[in-house]
């Protein structure tokens, strides 16, 4: 209980006005979320602000979506598609943009939000859209009304530099990773409400103080990529129980791959994007693949970056959209977003630079 109480922040005036509708406070039974539908009980108090007015659907009628005003991306980090709409997280432009069509000029996209500082990812369960607002240590919740996105909720004090957000259908949970504190924030909403509640904060103490950029849920377990720390701690991938983050297995990583961005399982391979080496040098940025993570410590892996992509940049996150994959990349112009497909064995095919 004391662990959660330190996250309790005095509610601001919006919170007093609108409250946590649909959530009740009962953290005494601090159990992990279950697959059963969330009932609104057992949530963790945390600073929350309701925005968009009491009736966000009416609020949406008062404005028109704003077109994106840049013709290039600045450190894009993530691409996804929800229903019929594509989204690009344009990190260094401090915004998320959206379009019904991929590949059209970027100044024909629309701005979902620019009220954020260096966001990294966006996730949705089809009802709500959750974005990590990394440098403001918060998440923003959006809902869609008549093809317009309204920021209906903002949740503050979500760790330090929340960096990666995933909705997992199996557990009906949004997971948000605090990238330097080893904390995984778990959010849910009830079936009859879009009001997001923080249900639990899980922690892996071994990653506290290490900059870890993402996690992947693979076959029911959660994998944390290796990261870097000021002390130069030896790099490891951690495979943990999703339920409580207890460590199941670790994989030693050579120093040149230490600053990983993401692990993506594609058929027979683990594809791993690496941003830096252990010292933080981006000159070691690459993409590798292996059939067994245990082989990484032996140097037994295939570097495929220059084979399939124009090397020299910094590859970041890979996401699957309708059977193909999008890779974001920065440092070099002309290929900040790639699209590719794979064959039945997981080999890359049909590589295209989209932006």
VEXTI-701633 format. One line per 2 residues: number of its first residue (from 1); their letters; for each residue x, y, z of N, C-alpha, C. Coordinates in steps of 0.001 Angstrom, whole numbers, plus 500000, padded with zeros to 6 digits. Last residue first. Example, Ala and Ser with C-alpha at 12.3 -4.5 7.8 and 13.67 -1.06 7.14 Angstrom:
VEXTI-701633
2	sa	512850:497750:507080:513670:498940:507140:512900:500030:507870 | 513190:494310:507800:512300:495500:507800:513200:496700:507800
END
This chain:
VEXTI-701633
355	xx	508661:506986:453424:508959:508430:453654:510440:508589:453928 | 508952:504374:452428:507663:505080:452299:507876:506592:452441
353	xx	510933:502199:450828:511037:503408:451623:509787:504234:451403 | 510373:498717:450916:510059:500000:450277:510267:501130:451263
351	xx	510984:495339:450242:511342:496503:451068:511076:497789:450292 | 510299:492520:449665:509538:493699:449232:509756:494918:450123
349	xx	511193:490530:452593:510948:490707:451161:510287:492070:450928 | 512949:488701:455059:512430:489979:454594:512309:490004:453074
347	xx	511858:485574:456381:512856:486353:455654:512219:487598:455055 | 510017:483904:457540:510376:485118:458262:511475:485922:457610
345	xx	509118:481817:456081:510142:481529:457082:510559:482751:457899 | 507355:482883:454256:506831:481947:455258:507832:481617:456355
343	xx	508569:486313:454009:508088:485057:453444:507669:484115:454576 | 507431:489653:454706:508283:488499:454977:507696:487266:454294
341	xx	507751:493166:453799:506983:491945:454024:507961:490819:454363 | 508008:496632:454792:508522:495389:454223:507581:494237:454541
339	xx	508618:500113:454742:507634:499040:454783:508278:497788:454179 | 510090:502780:456650:510173:501700:455680:508968:500779:455824
337	xx	510688:506100:457245:509713:505027:457446:509850:504030:456308 | 512877:507503:456443:512546:507557:457866:511460:506547:458232
335	xx	514538:507974:454100:514003:506672:454477:513759:506640:455985 | 515199:510596:453708:514807:509810:452553:514318:508423:452873
333	xx	518001:511294:455889:516779:511665:455184:516469:510658:454076 | 519142:509766:458897:519330:509999:457468:517994:510341:456815
331	xx	518239:509763:461577:519598:510244:461263:519822:510498:459787 | 515955:506975:461997:516346:508379:461986:517840:508540:461728
329	xx	513070:504943:461398:514521:505124:461371:514820:506613:461408 | 510661:502288:461631:511028:503699:461712:512535:503813:461863
327	xx	509076:499904:459675:510272:500197:460453:510495:501703:460449 | 506258:497855:459400:506818:499192:459252:508003:499342:460198
325	xx	505098:494973:457624:505776:495592:458762:506275:496982:458397 | 502007:493162:456964:503326:493678:456595:503881:494462:457777
323	xx	499639:492388:458214:500464:491382:457562:501795:491860:457019 | 498538:494762:459318:497825:493991:458295:498759:493080:457499
321	xx	501422:495736:460613:500159:496338:460177:499606:495494:459042 | 503781:495626:463182:503044:494878:462165:501722:495563:461878
319	xx	506734:497572:463635:505345:497261:463998:504670:496534:462843 | 509817:498414:465077:509131:497685:464005:507719:497375:464489
317	xx	511765:501293:465974:510726:500311:466272:510148:499704:464994 | 514713:501938:464559:514106:502045:465880:513054:500956:466102
315	xx	517936:502535:463106:516626:501887:463085:516039:501852:464491 | 519698:505119:462115:519434:504457:463389:518046:503835:463342
313	xx	521768:504819:459185:520885:505549:460080:520772:504829:461409 | 523282:503001:457800:523905:504247:458217:523051:505086:459127
311	xx	521864:501317:454901:522431:501423:456235:522984:502798:456536 | 518987:500690:453454:520133:501566:453220:520720:501896:454573
309	xx	518212:497199:453928:517914:498620:454082:519165:499428:453776 | 519127:494614:453581:517755:494918:453187:517424:496404:453208
307	xx	521848:494664:454270:521370:493759:453228:520011:494188:452686 | 522288:496291:456402:522758:496766:455101:522293:495878:453959
305	xx	520982:494603:458397:520624:495997:458137:521027:496447:456732 | 521528:492113:459319:520795:492206:458045:520484:493649:457635
303	xx	523643:490028:460821:523413:491467:460686:522785:491706:459323 | 522861:487184:462602:523017:487733:461253:522696:489223:461266
301	xx	524822:485583:465163:523608:486217:464672:523911:486810:463306 | 526747:484839:467486:526151:484028:466421:524791:484609:466044
299	xx	528026:485807:469635:528222:486533:468391:527625:485806:467206 | 527359:484590:471908:528438:483951:471150:528782:484738:469884
297	xx	525169:485982:472758:526400:486120:473545:527607:485525:472830 | 523211:485069:470945:523725:486437:470854:525046:486600:471585
295	xx	522129:482594:471366:523274:482679:470452:523911:484070:470422 | 519891:482877:472859:521085:482389:473545:522328:482520:472669
293	xx	517886:483450:471085:518504:484567:471793:519761:484147:472553 | 517666:482045:467976:517766:481703:469390:518513:482832:470103
291	xx	517668:482995:465449:516621:482042:465773:516583:481690:467241 | 518132:486469:464770:518630:485188:465253:517448:484276:465537
289	xx	519211:489540:463325:518194:488532:463565:518876:487237:464003 | 519648:493143:463574:520135:491763:463517:518960:490809:463637
287	xx	520353:496337:462520:519281:495356:462723:519903:493975:462591 | 522060:499125:464155:521892:498100:463128:520619:497311:463382
285	xx	524506:501381:465389:523090:501093:465132:522947:500108:463985 | 527001:502229:465937:526795:500783:465991:525334:500405:465744
283	xx	526887:504917:466030:527563:504338:464860:527398:502820:464826 | 525903:505794:468411:524938:505393:467391:525599:504827:466138
281	xx	527093:505000:471548:527524:505407:470215:526553:504878:469158 | 526818:504180:474165:525853:505132:473625:526179:505625:472233
279	xx	528371:502170:475118:528815:503535:475418:527847:504598:474909 | 527216:499887:474084:527150:500105:475526:527543:501528:475918
277	xx	525743:501184:471013:526500:500196:471765:526421:500554:473248 | 522321:501861:469879:523693:502228:470251:524429:501020:470816
275	xx	520072:500600:468713:520283:502033:468546:521723:502440:468818 | 518939:497789:467033:519893:498301:468007:520193:499754:467692
273	xx	516308:495520:466679:516871:496801:466266:517753:497313:467396 | 515945:492195:465907:516319:493124:466971:516900:494384:466350
271	xx	513858:489480:465354:514478:490651:464743:514725:491675:465840 | 513944:486149:465715:513845:487361:466520:514569:488457:465747
269	xx	512304:483911:463371:513394:484774:463821:512957:485783:464884 | 510247:482518:462199:511353:481742:462752:512429:482594:463431
267	xx	507923:485007:462707:508013:483594:462320:509216:482930:462983 | 509252:487446:464336:508626:487270:463031:508913:485847:462571
265	xx	509339:489354:467157:509324:487962:466713:508562:487871:465409 | 511410:491982:467914:510179:491621:467222:510279:490176:466772
263	xx	512753:494141:470278:512746:492762:469787:511400:492514:469128 | 514364:497379:470201:513178:496512:470203:513514:495097:469741
261	xx	516768:498758:470776:515506:499483:470720:514323:498534:470877 | 519768:498323:472755:518712:497836:471853:517494:498752:471878
259	xx	522627:498814:473445:521548:499804:473431:520445:499423:472468 | 524356:496547:472940:523769:496809:474252:522561:497733:474214
257	xx	525866:495537:470928:524416:495482:470748:523656:495982:471965 | 528478:495662:471746:528121:496407:470538:526622:496407:470258
255	xx	528667:493940:473952:528608:495386:474170:528151:496157:472940 | 526460:491069:473738:527746:491737:473506:527596:493257:473561
253	xx	524408:489844:476359:524456:490564:475086:525838:491189:474910 | 522794:487064:477876:523917:487993:477819:524041:488570:476407
251	xx	519588:486702:478986:520454:486420:477843:521554:487480:477813 | 517614:485059:481497:518353:486212:480993:519281:485769:479871
249	xx	514391:484023:482620:515643:483736:481917:516299:485046:481536 | 512417:484836:484389:512458:483444:483965:513801:483072:483347
247	xx	511732:487020:486998:512652:486696:485911:512644:485201:485636 | 508547:488485:487443:509587:487599:487952:510427:487099:486779
245	xx	506443:490067:486639:507793:490445:486200:508889:489625:486883 | 503895:489103:487013:504535:489771:488146:505973:490215:487868
243	xx	502820:488394:484457:501949:488590:485618:502605:489378:486744 | 504787:487863:482660:504003:489077:482462:503192:489403:483716
241	xx	507931:486803:483631:506497:486538:483710:505752:487844:483536 | 510607:487604:481308:509933:487620:482605:508500:487142:482496
239	xx	513766:487841:480083:512457:487230:479809:511776:487012:481154 | 516011:490385:479327:515297:489695:480396:513981:489128:479863
237	xx	519224:490765:477989:517799:490694:477708:517159:489902:478845 | 521928:492795:479163:521177:491545:479174:519773:491780:478638
235	xx	525142:494239:479577:523866:494220:478860:523234:492835:478893 | 526574:495433:482592:526585:494454:481506:525192:494315:480896
233	xx	526629:498941:483203:526196:497604:483604:526150:496671:482398 | 527613:501563:483136:528102:500583:482175:527772:499151:482545
231	xx	526610:503561:484673:527640:502728:485289:528204:501680:484339 | 524578:504663:483147:525804:505448:483377:526942:504613:483948
229	xx	523396:502063:480916:523317:502827:482158:524604:503607:482330 | 521317:500589:478359:522583:501143:478834:522337:501957:480099
227	xx	519655:497398:477739:519786:498847:477749:521124:499278:478297 | 517891:494792:476038:519036:495263:476820:519140:496781:476696
225	xx	514297:494475:476276:515547:494571:475527:516664:495046:476444 | 512288:492187:477893:512832:493536:477962:514166:493555:477222
223	xx	509434:490303:477305:510865:490408:477058:511272:491877:477115 | 506995:488391:478855:507401:489739:478481:508918:489801:478417
221	xx	504949:485660:477632:505999:486229:478479:506327:487636:478001 | 503093:484902:475700:502641:485077:477077:503676:485597:478048
219	xx	504469:484967:473260:504005:483689:473823:503689:483801:475314 | 505681:488041:474047:505859:486941:473106:505461:485647:473799
217	xx	505736:491381:474229:504994:490255:474781:505005:489144:473736 | 508535:493441:474706:507710:492701:473749:507013:491566:474488
215	xx	509654:496794:475436:509410:495408:475812:508581:494768:474709 | 512167:499433:475336:510889:498788:475007:510804:497403:475617
213	xx	514512:500703:476279:513632:501408:475369:512276:500736:475125 | 516043:501381:479250:515493:500277:478460:514371:500834:477599
211	xx	518563:502449:481066:517688:502976:480012:517277:501839:479093 | 518565:501660:484462:519067:501300:483133:518067:501791:482087
209	xx	517289:502220:486811:518486:502982:486508:519123:502649:485179 | 516081:499018:487200:516003:500366:487752:517329:501082:487507
207	xx	516288:496409:486521:516323:497382:485426:516172:498820:485908 | 516020:494915:488790:517288:494787:488054:517406:495827:486939
205	xx	513400:495218:489617:514427:496056:490244:515753:496008:489488 | 510593:495574:488032:511730:494656:487958:512951:495466:488406
203	xx	507197:496012:489006:508577:496494:488964:509561:495340:488841 | 503942:497289:488294:504842:496149:488490:506277:496623:488295
201	xx	501160:498759:489404:502510:499110:488975:503405:497922:489301 | 497694:498642:488422:498858:498100:489126:500135:498695:488561
199	xx	495635:500110:487279:495292:498983:488138:496482:498433:488919 | 494467:503133:486428:495733:502464:486687:495475:501352:487694
197	xx	491785:503445:484128:492233:503352:485516:493583:502647:485576 | 489953:505362:481805:491130:504546:482069:491509:504614:483548
195	xx	486743:505212:480644:487563:505845:481675:488711:504921:482069 | 484896:504266:479002:486207:504484:478398:487156:505130:479394
193	xx	482607:501680:479963:483194:503000:480140:484526:503068:479410 | 481785:499085:479957:480767:500110:479703:481305:501527:479873
191	xx	483977:497556:480616:483345:497336:479314:482370:498455:478959 | 486559:499606:482150:485440:498671:482183:484801:498576:480805
189	xx	490075:499631:481461:488793:500312:481622:487689:499272:481589 | 493510:499759:482661:492335:499079:482101:491130:500009:482172
187	xx	497085:499565:482835:495865:500364:482759:494731:499545:482145 | 500117:499363:484491:499037:498578:483903:497732:499368:483986
185	xx	503517:500030:484085:502223:500552:484528:501107:499851:483756 | 506486:498867:485172:505485:498624:484141:504126:499036:484698
183	xx	509752:500052:485846:508356:499928:486244:507441:499765:485033 | 512437:500775:485682:512095:499363:485777:510651:499114:486162
181	xx	513146:503372:485209:512878:502997:486602:512501:501532:486773 | 513368:504199:482596:514595:504197:483407:514355:503803:484864
179	xx	510886:504032:481258:512092:503512:480607:513354:503497:481462 | 508001:502547:481997:508813:503667:482472:510269:503320:482190
177	xx	505637:501355:479769:506944:501106:480358:507625:502415:480727 | 502362:500282:479981:503219:501431:479698:504517:501257:480470
175	xx	499772:498329:478693:501013:498326:479461:501877:499503:479009 | 496375:497745:478947:497390:498616:478366:498608:498586:479283
173	xx	494669:494632:478742:495411:495605:479533:496313:496447:478639 | 493626:492048:478246:492773:493236:478193:493388:494374:479000
171	xx	495179:489870:477938:494961:490307:479312:494086:491553:479400 | 494939:489671:475134:494775:488495:475988:494466:488875:477424
169	xx	495573:492176:474044:494189:491710:474019:493957:490551:474983 | 497459:494747:475134:497498:493294:475005:496082:492750:475133
167	xx	498820:497654:473914:497572:497042:474376:497649:495554:474081 | 501719:499396:474949:501144:498268:474212:499771:497948:474787
165	xx	504286:501773:474848:502910:501474:475251:502332:500402:474345 | 507187:503263:476045:506645:502228:475169:505299:501785:475720
163	xx	507998:505223:477782:508679:505135:476481:508031:504154:475519 | 508168:507584:480337:507413:506454:479763:507658:506395:478263
161	xx	510094:509070:482088:510208:508914:480645:509477:507661:480150 | 509249:507530:484972:510205:508476:484409:510433:508146:482948
159	xx	505850:507135:486069:507259:506801:486094:508152:507925:485613 | 503610:509091:485518:503740:507707:485051:505227:507403:484930
157	xx	502565:511587:486267:503472:510863:487163:503536:509370:486826 | 499147:511687:484953:500467:512227:485254:501271:511279:486150
155	xx	496991:511376:482337:497415:510737:483575:498885:511073:483805 | 494199:512775:480867:495652:512849:480978:496042:512295:482335
153	xx	491500:512396:478583:492068:512116:479893:493584:512243:479813 | 490687:513058:476054:489663:513015:477102:490232:512782:478491
151	xx	491383:514574:473252:492136:514148:474437:491190:514218:475638 | 489787:513463:470372:489718:514355:471521:490520:513753:472667
149	xx	489771:513349:466910:490337:512783:468130:490361:513837:469230 | 487252:512703:464537:488058:513686:465256:488531:513068:466564
147	xx	485413:511041:463343:486739:511136:462740:487606:512239:463349 | 483321:511225:465282:483155:511743:463909:484499:512018:463245
145	xx	485552:510830:467788:484171:511245:467565:484082:511866:466172 | 487661:508901:469757:487354:509344:468404:485870:509633:468272
143	xx	489852:509754:472469:488698:509040:471928:488331:509678:470592 | 492932:509377:474243:492113:509992:473214:490910:509103:472898
141	xx	495120:510103:476858:494070:509220:476383:493198:509987:475396 | 498558:510272:477558:497369:510965:477089:496397:509943:476513
139	xx	500770:509995:480336:500132:509417:479157:498889:510235:478841 | 503931:511386:481471:502487:511173:481538:502025:510400:480313
137	xx	506411:512746:481440:506125:511670:482401:504623:511430:482571 | 507196:514443:479517:506303:515006:480541:505869:513956:481556
135	xx	508617:512954:477725:509370:513926:478520:508506:514628:479563 | 506486:511200:476644:507694:510744:477326:508320:511782:478241
133	xx	503569:510303:476631:504115:511657:476515:505423:511652:477302 | 502152:507615:474987:503094:508022:476029:503674:509393:475685
131	xx	498697:507248:474334:500007:507671:473853:500889:508019:475037 | 495902:505361:473526:496811:505758:474599:498183:506065:474024
129	xx	492547:505424:472729:493886:505499:472161:494797:506058:473245 | 489664:503309:473032:490488:504428:473454:491873:504297:472830
127	xx	488631:501318:471297:487762:502278:471979:488525:503523:472406 | 490672:499856:470237:489530:500125:469375:488553:501104:469977
125	xx	492750:499862:471880:491929:498656:471929:490692:498805:471062 | 495982:501136:470973:494532:501267:471047:493884:499902:471181
123	xx	498940:503173:471288:498260:501881:471317:496761:502108:471456 | 501974:504681:470317:500521:504827:470448:499910:503436:470410
121	xx	505188:506054:471316:504294:505034:470780:502838:505393:471021 | 506601:508476:471980:507268:507361:471311:506322:506345:470690
119	xx	506882:512102:472207:506157:510836:472372:506867:509729:471600 | 508153:514748:472824:508845:513537:472393:508086:512255:472747
117	xx	505610:516092:474478:507034:516314:474255:507719:514976:474039 | 502414:517413:473505:503267:516374:474067:504711:516700:473742
115	xx	500276:518339:471817:500402:518705:473227:501202:517630:473959 | 499569:517667:469382:500909:518237:469480:501153:518717:470906
113	xx	497609:515080:467943:497969:515898:469097:499373:516438:468927 | 496912:514538:465301:496108:513998:466397:496340:514805:467661
111	xx	496937:516278:462391:497571:516205:463701:496577:515667:464726 | 496896:514653:459175:496307:515522:460198:496991:515285:461538
109	xx	498563:514841:455959:498142:514142:457165:497545:515155:458138 | 499629:516415:454076:498221:516083:453892:497689:515208:455026
107	xx	502261:516619:454544:501470:517804:454873:499991:517628:454520 | 503233:514216:453563:503052:514353:455006:502256:515588:455387
105	xx	501643:512746:450728:502538:513752:451310:502207:514025:452773 | 500857:509219:451215:500542:510545:450698:501492:511564:451326
103	xx	501509:506899:452593:502287:507248:451407:501960:508598:450805 | 498340:505699:453633:499787:505717:453832:500472:506075:452512
101	xx	495343:507228:454462:496153:506674:453375:497630:506799:453694 | 494117:508459:456494:493451:507255:456002:494293:506546:454942
99	xx	496286:509570:459126:495790:509657:457754:495059:508367:457406 | 497970:511517:461681:497149:510404:461207:496608:510679:459814
97	xx	500595:512139:464111:499804:512502:462942:499048:511279:462436 | 501710:513470:467102:501254:512258:466439:500361:512698:465289
95	xx	504622:515394:468116:503222:515217:467710:502982:513805:467189 | 507236:516459:468217:506345:516503:469388:504877:516352:469015
93	xx	509138:516157:466413:508171:517214:466116:507111:517312:467211 | 510361:513958:467421:511034:515234:467624:510219:516424:467116
91	xx	508326:511888:466753:508836:512161:468093:509418:513570:468256 | 505641:511140:465481:506712:511994:464969:507405:512628:466172
89	xx	504021:508311:464940:504497:509094:466073:505760:509826:465614 | 501429:507949:462707:502885:508016:462822:503204:508863:464054
87	xx	498679:505898:461835:499261:506876:462744:500781:506797:462666 | 495839:505282:459723:497256:505118:460044:497706:506240:460991
85	xx	492601:503897:459918:493440:505076:460074:494868:504701:460461 | 490577:502069:460109:490958:502518:458767:491953:503671:458784
83	xx	491696:500433:462894:490561:500473:461964:491049:500936:460592 | 494822:501696:463200:493660:501302:463983:492432:501509:463104
81	xx	498229:501178:462765:496950:501409:462100:495846:500882:462999 | 501456:502725:463319:500421:501733:463568:499181:502091:462762
79	xx	504839:503410:463930:503744:503437:462961:502731:502372:463368 | 507302:505346:465634:506327:504254:465638:505255:504498:464576
77	xx	509176:507413:465446:509485:506256:466291:508529:505092:466109 | 510896:509901:463555:509693:509088:463774:510066:507843:464560
75	xx	512685:512304:463466:512842:511150:464361:511491:510459:464606 | 510621:514100:461758:511802:514360:462579:511871:513310:463686
73	xx	509543:514097:458342:509436:513626:459712:510732:513947:460453 | 508473:516767:456165:509375:515697:456540:509110:515302:457979
71	xx	506705:518773:455942:506798:517874:454794:507781:516737:455027 | 504399:519989:458353:505765:519643:457982:505747:518640:456833
69	xx	501858:520412:459287:502496:521508:458554:503971:521249:458276 | 498830:518585:459155:500236:518602:459497:500947:519666:458668
67	xx	495717:520251:459724:496633:519510:458868:498070:519646:459370 | 493476:519800:462360:494523:520643:461788:495447:519784:460937
65	xx	489924:519346:462485:491287:518807:462567:492279:519689:461821 | 487934:521911:463927:488245:521101:462763:489670:520577:462899
63	xx	485679:522175:466753:486936:522420:466056:487049:521516:464836 | 483336:521504:468000:483736:522912:468023:485045:523182:467289
61	xx	482724:518881:468190:482034:519635:467148:482535:521069:467029 | 483983:517919:470420:484588:517644:469119:483960:518458:468003
59	xx	482186:518538:472456:483420:519305:472355:484056:519137:470980 | 480366:516508:472150:479955:517874:471805:481187:518755:471617
57	xx	482028:514475:473041:481424:514373:471716:480941:515735:471247 | 482691:515169:475648:483706:515293:474597:483135:515182:473186
55	xx	481258:516710:478026:480728:515957:476902:481699:516077:475736 | 482826:518104:479744:482007:517032:480297:481443:516148:479204
53	xx	486080:518685:478168:484735:519031:478607:483976:517834:479139 | 488653:518064:477597:487679:517891:476528:486251:518184:476950
51	xx	489942:516218:480439:489946:517331:479491:488863:517081:478450 | 490800:515392:483701:489833:515193:482628:489845:516424:481725
49	xx	493757:514196:485094:492995:515372:484688:492046:514987:483567 | 495306:512648:487869:494551:512516:486629:493778:513798:486342
47	xx	497701:511090:489818:497199:512379:489364:496577:512264:487970 | 496387:508095:491256:497478:508810:490600:496887:510080:490004
45	xx	495600:505115:492926:495384:506553:492788:496617:507219:492182 | 494868:502137:491327:495890:502885:492046:495652:504366:491833
43	xx	492030:499986:491847:492850:500863:491026:493792:501651:491920 | 489928:498036:492545:491369:497836:492684:492176:498701:491718
41	xx	487214:498057:490093:487771:497984:491440:489299:497872:491377 | 486244:497861:487561:486373:499204:488116:486937:499224:489517
39	xx	486299:495376:486471:485066:495782:487133:485141:497165:487765 | 487393:493989:483423:487712:494861:484542:486417:495421:485133
37	xx	486772:490587:482593:486537:492011:482345:486797:492837:483602 | 489524:488303:483196:488115:488672:483325:487937:490161:483078
35	xx	492231:488069:483336:491649:488119:482002:490181:488540:482052 | 493445:490337:485885:493121:489029:485347:492446:489199:484003
33	xx	496099:492178:487426:494899:492127:486587:494692:490730:486019 | 497277:491138:490672:497532:491381:489253:496225:491347:488475
31	xx	496084:492792:493628:496347:491613:492836:496567:491985:491382 | 495783:494083:496364:496589:494517:495224:497016:493304:494406
29	xx	493531:494872:498215:493760:493598:497543:494514:493863:496251 | 493640:497613:498670:494072:496692:499712:494379:495314:499142
27	xx	492669:499441:496946:493988:498899:496632:494479:497915:497681 | 490175:500762:495863:490279:499591:496724:491586:498892:496412
25	xx	488185:503224:494668:489489:503006:495274:489453:501827:496229 | 486674:502942:491420:486567:503087:492862:487876:502671:493490
23	xx	485674:504399:488371:486716:503757:489149:486415:503952:490630 | 483675:505845:487140:483817:504451:486740:484891:503708:487500
21	xx	485425:508881:487287:484172:508192:486994:484431:506775:486544 | 487118:510422:489142:487521:509219:488430:486286:508393:488164
19	xx	486413:513993:488721:486625:512746:489453:487130:511620:488584 | 485688:516557:487951:485198:515443:487150:485442:514076:487780
17	xx	486596:518385:489860:485355:518645:489135:484795:517394:488491 | 488943:517385:490777:487877:517610:491738:486543:517783:491036
15	xx	490338:517419:488403:490046:516142:489027:488916:516287:490030 | 490563:520154:487934:489805:519329:486999:489422:518010:487633
13	xx	492212:520950:490059:490814:521359:490036:489970:520546:489073 | 494157:518056:491028:493988:519430:490573:492520:519720:490398
11	xx	494912:516074:493847:494137:516272:492628:494044:517741:492310 | 498131:515232:494920:496911:515997:495180:496205:516307:493878
9	xx	499124:511943:494161:499347:513377:494013:498038:514106:494279 | 500549:508964:494950:499332:509745:495097:499662:511224:495077
7	xx	502749:507461:494985:502366:507997:493671:501144:508898:493759 | 502936:506523:497488:503918:507547:497121:503635:508125:495752
5	xx	501027:504581:497556:500683:505884:498106:501699:506950:497749 | 502253:502271:496623:501366:502989:495727:501068:504397:496237
3	xx	503790:501552:498819:504420:501699:497514:503556:502523:496584 | 501952:501227:500839:502828:502387:500890:503502:502639:499560
1	x	500827:498799:500000:500000:500000:500000:500870:501263:500000
END
